[in-house]
């Protein structure tokens, strides 16, 4: 066991504090990663605040991790000391079920082990990337391409794969009209990735405040959902809608924007249920679906795609002392578009 510095929170209404946490000794296929940057995801906030259920505090969030391998177990074959690597939303799975064998570890039938707020195979609580080091089995580590800076790579490990996976699965590309609901950390990545895939992209945002950015990222249309005429004008338009917001919205209004056999995919995870009127679906054989992250293989594919197309998130680097302020700003939609913690300040 080794003690490492971290930032932890002790309850849903508590502020982050400096802490020390234990990282396990390396097993034969583990790597020790010195974390350089850790992104702040809305899921971190939901979990820290207890929005999704009971939390075993103290909690160290963070599942957008970029760093350098500093030590490798004796049987590690994929990485060596000095490699630039990343860790996303999970750090293990059973490896044996049908979904794991398909490379869809995120849907492990026995439940994957989340990077934080979980329990690992040793029976210990997992703690995330708001820390200086982490130990992870090599099979749940990905290689960061040389032309992606580490600070920009961090948000790709959640925001990038969370949007890439449904766009890839539902075949976004030339001839497809894709709408992205929300222009936050997830939404701006969805626009960039869908555009690079060749789809015709539009943004559906509450206001037009970020229209200039959306068009710059590759959107061809940008519409304010606070204006009722938007839903009349765009009825039956889109083949695929990616809903990235974590707030409750009227899903039935957005389903009306789909074409025949179109699909609305939820990747945002609001704490409240989203009621669906079945007549919003059956009238045009529409689908309402969900998507989580991607498997490890698809996450590496996403990183390589972003490297090839020179896609990176827009980020704001913060010190560890600014985490509480960053959470407040995320909830106030006051970030363009992802906060990333410089872990050297921990």
Backbone torsions as a table, in degrees:
resi	resn	phi	psi	omega
1	UNK	NA	142.6	175.9
2	UNK	-131.9	138.9	176.6
3	UNK	-87.1	133.4	178.1
4	UNK	-130.3	156.4	179.9
5	UNK	-77.4	148.1	-178.4
6	UNK	-155.7	173.9	169.2
7	UNK	-120.1	124.0	-174.6
8	UNK	-124.4	159.0	175.4
9	UNK	-124.4	140.1	-172.2
10	UNK	-102.2	-0.6	179.8
11	UNK	179.7	167.8	-174.9
12	UNK	-62.5	-22.6	-178.3
13	UNK	-112.8	13.9	-175.9
14	UNK	-96.6	157.7	174.9
15	UNK	-89.1	159.8	176.9
16	UNK	-71.7	146.1	179.7
17	UNK	-134.6	158.5	173.0
18	UNK	-67.6	139.6	-176.9
19	UNK	-149.0	167.9	169.2
20	UNK	-120.5	136.0	177.0
21	UNK	-127.4	160.2	-179.3
22	UNK	-96.8	134.8	169.9
23	UNK	-110.4	139.6	-175.2
24	UNK	-68.0	157.6	170.9
25	UNK	-65.4	150.8	-176.5
26	UNK	-67.4	129.3	168.5
27	UNK	-81.6	178.5	-171.5
28	UNK	-63.5	-28.9	-178.3
29	UNK	-114.9	22.1	178.4
30	UNK	-93.0	154.3	168.7
31	UNK	-123.9	145.8	172.9
32	UNK	-98.0	125.3	-177.1
33	UNK	-114.2	126.9	169.1
34	UNK	-83.1	113.3	-176.3
35	UNK	-76.4	128.6	177.7
36	UNK	-100.0	-38.2	-178.3
37	UNK	-143.5	146.3	176.6
38	UNK	-137.5	122.3	179.2
39	UNK	-77.0	156.2	174.8
40	UNK	-104.4	118.2	-179.2
41	UNK	-105.8	151.9	176.9
42	UNK	-59.7	-28.3	176.7
43	UNK	-63.1	-34.9	175.9
44	UNK	-57.6	-43.8	-176.9
45	UNK	-67.8	-46.5	178.1
46	UNK	-56.1	-44.8	-177.1
47	UNK	-69.4	-46.9	-179.6
48	UNK	-59.3	-34.0	-178.8
49	UNK	-87.7	-1.1	179.0
50	UNK	72.2	22.2	-176.0
51	UNK	-67.5	-27.9	-174.1
52	UNK	-103.6	12.9	179.1
53	UNK	126.4	-179.8	-176.4
54	UNK	-58.3	143.4	-179.4
55	UNK	-124.7	138.9	176.8
56	UNK	-87.0	92.8	179.2
57	UNK	-82.4	156.4	-0.3
58	UNK	-70.3	148.6	-175.3
59	UNK	-120.6	133.4	171.1
60	UNK	-112.6	102.6	-179.2
61	UNK	-76.0	-173.5	174.4
62	UNK	113.6	108.1	176.2
63	UNK	-131.4	27.3	170.8
64	UNK	-124.5	87.6	-165.5
65	UNK	-117.3	127.9	175.7
66	UNK	-130.2	133.7	-178.3
67	UNK	-167.8	-158.6	-174.2
68	UNK	-127.4	136.0	175.3
69	UNK	-69.8	125.3	179.0
70	UNK	-112.4	-13.6	177.3
71	UNK	-159.2	146.2	179.8
72	UNK	-133.1	142.2	177.3
73	UNK	-66.5	164.0	-173.5
74	UNK	-64.0	-23.9	-178.2
75	UNK	-104.9	10.5	178.6
76	UNK	-72.0	129.7	-179.5
77	UNK	-118.5	-17.9	-172.4
78	UNK	-90.0	-23.2	-173.8
79	UNK	-137.7	157.1	176.8
80	UNK	-136.1	165.1	179.3
81	UNK	-56.1	132.2	179.9
82	UNK	100.0	-12.6	-179.7
83	UNK	-68.5	145.1	176.1
84	UNK	-89.4	119.9	-171.0
85	UNK	-137.9	167.7	177.9
86	UNK	-137.1	157.2	174.7
87	UNK	-132.9	133.5	-178.1
88	UNK	-104.4	-135.3	-167.9
89	UNK	-82.8	-7.4	-179.7
90	UNK	-141.8	152.6	-176.5
91	UNK	-124.8	2.7	177.3
92	UNK	-174.9	165.7	171.8
93	UNK	-158.3	178.4	-176.2
94	UNK	-67.7	-30.7	179.2
95	UNK	75.4	-1.5	-173.0
96	UNK	-119.1	-24.4	-176.1
97	UNK	-72.3	170.5	-177.0
98	UNK	-58.2	-42.3	-178.0
99	UNK	-68.6	-40.9	177.7
100	UNK	-63.2	-41.1	-179.7
101	UNK	-65.2	-25.2	177.3
102	UNK	-82.7	-2.8	-176.2
103	UNK	82.3	20.4	178.8
104	UNK	-112.8	57.4	-174.9
105	UNK	-61.0	-24.7	179.9
106	UNK	-63.5	-21.3	179.3
107	UNK	-109.4	29.3	178.8
108	UNK	-49.0	129.5	-175.9
109	UNK	-68.0	-18.9	176.3
110	UNK	-98.7	-0.1	-180.0
111	UNK	92.1	120.2	176.0
112	UNK	-70.4	164.9	178.0
113	UNK	-95.5	109.2	-179.1
114	UNK	-68.2	154.2	-176.0
115	UNK	-62.1	-30.4	172.8
116	UNK	-141.3	163.8	-179.8
117	UNK	61.1	29.4	175.4
118	UNK	-127.4	-170.3	176.1
119	UNK	-130.7	127.3	-177.3
120	UNK	-84.4	179.9	-175.6
121	UNK	-68.1	-11.2	176.4
122	UNK	-93.7	1.0	179.8
123	UNK	83.2	11.7	-178.5
124	UNK	-101.0	145.7	176.9
125	UNK	-66.6	140.8	177.7
126	UNK	-86.5	143.3	178.5
127	UNK	-128.3	143.6	-166.6
128	UNK	-94.3	-152.1	-165.2
129	UNK	-87.4	-2.2	173.8
130	UNK	-76.5	58.9	-174.2
131	UNK	-156.4	174.3	-175.1
132	UNK	-90.9	-24.0	-177.5
133	UNK	-146.2	157.1	175.0
134	UNK	-149.1	147.2	176.3
135	UNK	-110.9	125.9	-175.6
136	UNK	-140.6	141.9	172.5
137	UNK	-63.0	141.6	-171.1
138	UNK	-59.5	-26.5	-177.7
139	UNK	-69.7	-12.8	179.5
140	UNK	-115.0	26.2	176.1
141	UNK	-117.4	142.7	178.2
142	UNK	-120.6	154.2	-179.4
143	UNK	-89.6	130.7	177.7
144	UNK	-90.5	120.0	179.9
145	UNK	-56.1	150.2	-174.2
146	UNK	-62.5	-28.1	-175.6
147	UNK	-91.2	11.4	172.4
148	UNK	-111.8	120.5	178.5
149	UNK	-64.9	148.2	-175.9
150	UNK	-62.0	-38.8	-179.2
151	UNK	-64.9	-38.1	178.6
152	UNK	-76.2	-26.6	-178.4
153	UNK	-69.2	-33.2	-172.9
154	UNK	-52.4	-53.3	-177.7
155	UNK	-65.9	-18.2	177.8
156	UNK	-65.5	-24.4	-176.4
157	UNK	-72.7	-11.0	170.1
158	UNK	-130.7	-63.2	-177.6
159	UNK	-58.4	-38.4	-179.3
160	UNK	-68.1	-53.0	-176.4
161	UNK	-72.6	-31.0	180.0
162	UNK	-64.1	-30.4	178.2
163	UNK	-95.0	-35.1	178.4
164	UNK	-61.7	-42.9	-173.1
165	UNK	-59.6	-51.5	178.6
166	UNK	-68.8	-34.0	177.0
167	UNK	-62.8	-39.8	178.3
168	UNK	-70.2	-45.9	-175.9
169	UNK	-64.4	-40.4	-178.3
170	UNK	-95.2	19.0	167.5
171	UNK	60.1	45.7	170.7
172	UNK	-63.2	135.3	-178.5
173	UNK	173.3	-166.7	-179.2
174	UNK	-54.3	134.9	180.0
175	UNK	86.5	-5.2	-179.9
176	UNK	-104.1	137.6	175.0
177	UNK	-100.9	118.5	-175.2
178	UNK	-117.3	134.0	173.8
179	UNK	-114.3	140.6	177.4
180	UNK	-114.6	122.2	178.3
181	UNK	-90.8	116.6	179.3
182	UNK	96.8	142.8	-179.6
183	UNK	-126.6	51.2	176.1
184	UNK	-101.1	-147.0	-178.2
185	UNK	-60.1	-45.2	176.8
186	UNK	-73.3	-46.0	-173.6
187	UNK	-60.5	-43.2	-177.4
188	UNK	-68.1	-30.1	174.7
189	UNK	-71.2	-38.7	178.6
190	UNK	-60.6	-41.0	179.0
191	UNK	-62.6	-48.6	-177.8
192	UNK	-62.7	-43.4	-177.0
193	UNK	-71.0	-45.5	179.5
194	UNK	-61.3	-39.8	177.4
195	UNK	-62.2	-44.0	-179.9
196	UNK	-65.9	-27.9	177.1
197	UNK	-74.9	-12.7	177.9
198	UNK	100.4	5.6	179.8
199	UNK	-78.4	159.5	170.9
200	UNK	-88.1	116.3	-168.9
201	UNK	-110.0	137.6	171.6
202	UNK	-127.9	153.4	177.0
203	UNK	-110.9	135.6	174.0
204	UNK	-114.0	102.7	-176.9
205	UNK	-124.2	155.7	-176.3
206	UNK	-59.2	-38.3	179.0
207	UNK	-131.3	177.5	178.2
208	UNK	-97.2	16.8	-174.8
209	UNK	-59.2	-32.9	-176.2
210	UNK	-108.1	20.7	-175.8
211	UNK	-58.7	-44.5	-177.8
212	UNK	-59.9	-42.2	177.6
213	UNK	-63.9	-45.6	-178.2
214	UNK	-58.1	-43.4	178.6
215	UNK	-66.4	-36.8	178.5
216	UNK	-66.3	-34.5	180.0
217	UNK	-75.0	-13.0	176.6
218	UNK	126.6	-0.6	177.8
219	UNK	-72.1	143.5	176.3
220	UNK	-98.7	-19.5	177.0
221	UNK	-136.6	151.3	-179.6
222	UNK	-146.6	121.3	-170.1
223	UNK	-130.7	143.8	179.1
224	UNK	-90.3	118.4	-179.3
225	UNK	-77.8	-9.5	175.5
226	UNK	-75.9	-10.0	178.7
227	UNK	-99.9	115.1	-175.5
228	UNK	-55.6	-31.9	-178.0
229	UNK	-66.0	-18.7	177.9
230	UNK	-58.7	-44.9	-177.0
231	UNK	-72.0	-29.8	175.5
232	UNK	-71.0	-43.7	-176.6
233	UNK	-66.1	-37.3	-172.3
234	UNK	-101.1	8.7	-178.9
235	UNK	-54.7	130.4	176.6
236	UNK	70.2	26.2	-172.0
237	UNK	-94.3	-40.8	-163.2
238	UNK	-103.4	140.9	174.5
239	UNK	-77.2	-32.7	-175.0
240	UNK	-146.4	132.5	174.9
241	UNK	-122.2	127.5	175.8
242	UNK	-105.5	113.2	179.4
243	UNK	-93.4	111.2	-174.8
244	UNK	-100.7	-4.2	-172.2
245	UNK	-83.4	148.1	-179.8
246	UNK	-101.2	15.0	176.8
247	UNK	-104.6	160.5	178.5
248	UNK	-74.3	128.0	177.2
249	UNK	-129.7	166.5	177.7
250	UNK	-81.3	93.4	-176.7
251	UNK	-58.1	-34.4	-177.2
252	UNK	-64.1	-35.4	175.3
253	UNK	-60.9	-42.5	-176.8
254	UNK	-74.5	-33.0	175.7
255	UNK	-61.3	-30.0	179.7
256	UNK	-66.9	-13.8	-178.6
257	UNK	-87.6	-6.1	-178.0
258	UNK	-81.6	150.3	172.4
259	UNK	-74.9	179.1	169.5
260	UNK	-56.9	127.5	179.3
261	UNK	66.1	19.1	176.0
262	UNK	-74.4	163.8	-176.7
263	UNK	-130.4	134.0	170.9
264	UNK	-106.0	122.4	-177.8
265	UNK	-112.0	125.0	177.7
266	UNK	-92.0	122.7	170.7
267	UNK	-115.3	-23.7	170.3
268	UNK	-69.0	151.1	-174.5
269	UNK	-129.6	79.8	177.5
270	UNK	-67.6	152.6	-179.8
271	UNK	-70.9	-25.3	-177.0
272	UNK	-93.7	151.5	174.8
273	UNK	-63.1	154.1	177.2
274	UNK	-113.9	98.7	-177.9
275	UNK	-64.0	137.3	178.6
276	UNK	-123.4	127.9	174.1
277	UNK	-83.2	122.1	-175.2
278	UNK	-58.6	-27.2	179.6
279	UNK	-70.3	-15.6	174.0
280	UNK	-72.0	-17.0	-177.5
281	UNK	-103.0	-47.6	-168.2
282	UNK	-73.6	-22.4	-176.7
283	UNK	-64.1	-32.5	-178.6
284	UNK	-132.3	26.7	178.9
285	UNK	50.6	44.1	179.0
286	UNK	-85.7	160.5	-179.7
287	UNK	-125.2	142.5	172.2
288	UNK	-116.7	116.3	-171.2
289	UNK	-127.4	171.4	176.2
290	UNK	-131.6	157.1	177.1
291	UNK	-148.8	140.9	-178.8
292	UNK	-98.6	-113.5	175.5
293	UNK	-107.5	-154.4	173.8
294	UNK	-118.5	168.3	172.5
295	UNK	-72.4	176.3	-178.5
296	UNK	-63.7	-42.3	179.2
297	UNK	-61.5	-43.3	-179.7
298	UNK	-70.9	-32.4	177.3
299	UNK	-64.0	-41.7	176.0
300	UNK	-64.6	-39.6	177.2
301	UNK	-59.9	-41.1	178.6
302	UNK	-63.3	-44.8	179.5
303	UNK	-61.4	-42.4	179.4
304	UNK	-66.6	-37.3	176.6
305	UNK	-62.9	-45.6	-179.9
306	UNK	-64.3	-37.3	177.7
307	UNK	-65.0	-44.1	-179.0
308	UNK	-63.0	-38.8	-175.6
309	UNK	-100.0	8.8	177.3
310	UNK	54.1	48.3	178.5
311	UNK	-99.6	129.6	175.5
312	UNK	-143.7	149.5	176.6
313	UNK	-71.9	155.9	170.3
314	UNK	-86.3	123.6	-170.8
315	UNK	-127.9	159.5	171.4
316	UNK	-126.5	116.9	-179.2
317	UNK	-78.5	134.4	178.5
318	UNK	-129.3	160.5	170.8
319	UNK	-83.6	161.9	-179.8
320	UNK	-62.1	-28.5	179.0
321	UNK	-69.5	-9.9	-176.7
322	UNK	-101.4	9.5	-175.6
323	UNK	-61.5	-47.1	-179.2
324	UNK	-60.4	-42.5	178.0
325	UNK	-63.8	-40.3	178.8
326	UNK	-62.7	-41.3	177.5
327	UNK	-58.7	-45.5	179.8
328	UNK	-61.4	-40.6	-179.0
329	UNK	-70.1	-35.8	175.8
330	UNK	-61.9	-45.7	-179.5
331	UNK	-65.0	-25.0	178.0
332	UNK	-94.1	8.5	-178.0
333	UNK	56.0	37.1	-178.3
334	UNK	-110.6	58.2	176.0
335	UNK	-151.8	139.2	175.4
336	UNK	-128.6	92.9	0.9
337	UNK	-134.2	-4.6	179.4
338	UNK	-148.0	129.3	172.6
339	UNK	-81.5	138.5	176.9
340	UNK	-129.9	126.8	-178.7
341	UNK	-85.0	128.2	169.7
342	UNK	-79.3	103.9	-171.3
343	UNK	-71.4	-9.6	175.0
344	UNK	-66.8	-16.5	-179.6
345	UNK	-88.8	-3.6	179.9
346	UNK	-72.1	NA	NA
